[in-house]
Amino acid sequence: MSPSSPGPALAPDRIRTARLDLVPLRVEHAEEMAAVLGDPALHAFIGGAPDDVAALRARYRRMLAGSPEPEVSWLNWVVRLRTGQLPCLVGTVQATVTPGGPGGGPAAEIAWVIGTPWQGRGFASEAARGLVDWLTAQRAVRTLVAHVHPGHGASAAVARAVRLTATDVVQDGEIRWELTVEGRVEG
């Protein structure tokens, strides 16, 4: 399979940044991630309520089963902080990759969540930058999209940090942010 035509074989690799490892999601991450994502305040902009461990395991199983559309790849990582006394999970990043975006190659919709205790330290921007660099350099993704609630300044700052630009498009109450890259992107 060529990098410009994603299909069912597209899978996440481990991605390393200055302080973080983006580790491909596994069902076994559910216990630690239930604590990371357990603050109800995290859901103020994304909706819903925190999942317990059993619900998170079930959701991770569905995510890992992949998209029902063979040309769409669901790529999910947990974000592991390497610095400090003990490595620990601090959040997630994800990408849904589809063929034939407006930039001439695959397109990816990306998202990020960092647990409340780890916010405000640049982890979301660092993880999202690692994800964008991997998608554009390794997988030839040419169009990146994120949807950000208009009141969520921190997520808008992350989108700007990875070179996305806000558009006039609003979908389900969220602003569409986009980046179209030409050729390979250097980190």
Phi, psi and omega in degrees: 000137178276153180297340182273359178229084183295151178208200186296339183279351180292122184223152180288141171258164172291136179239132181247132174241187183303316184241352191234153166244128171265112188252128178309133183301141172226155178302326182297345178284348188302319184298309180293322182290331177300322177288318181299318185263012188282350181284120179303334179298333177299335186267004180301322182258335183262349178083172179075197181222162179300141175276146170280177185301315182297316180293322179292320176301314181297317179296318179295322176299315178298317181296317182288339176293338177092170181292145174290346177265115187300335181274357181254132178248129173262118182241125186225138179228151163264151181257117181252125176279124181271335184274167182096186184290317180228134174299142179211157175282140182232352181172198181219156166225154180208159177216137170250115186255129179233153179282161168063048176286173182295343179276004177094355178221194179302154176243151178225131168265126185244158177207159181212148174215129175241133180301149185309314183297342184253004181286157177082011181243007179084007181294320180297316179295318181295316179294315180296321178296317177300318178296312181298316179299316180296314182297318184280319183278317186269329187245005176059027176292133183249338179235127177241140182224142170222151176246125186232132176299135184299339179266002184260083182301323181294318178290326175297322178295322176296314179303315178296322182297333179258020171073018174280152180238136177294141176250180176273359183278129176241125181232125182051040177079004181244147179278135177276126176250142185220155170216128171246124182254146176255122178065199182283146178258132175264132184296000000 
